[in-house]
């Protein structure tokens, strides 16, 4: 079954790639600057939460579209 035209899948892969970039940058910065590392990890945590929310929201929209509500 295909997605209804008004329900677009979230760009989760792009968000996860961005998170991984921040996590890698944080690990590299860890030895030099603990504050910068903590900020990068915090940013990655927020992006992962946002991606998780987008996936759950999209799944709910698909479920609603499939059930006809």
Residue pairs with C-beta under 8 A, 6 or more apart in sequence:
1 66
3 9
3 62
3 65
4 65
7 58
7 61
7 62
7 65
9 58
10 51
10 54
10 55
10 57
10 58
12 51
12 54
12 55
15 47
15 48
15 50
15 51
15 54
16 48
16 51
18 47
19 44
19 47
19 48
19 51
20 44
22 40
22 41
22 43
22 44
22 47
23 40
23 41
23 44
25 40
26 36
26 37
26 38
26 40
26 41
26 44
27 37
29 36
29 37
29 40
30 37
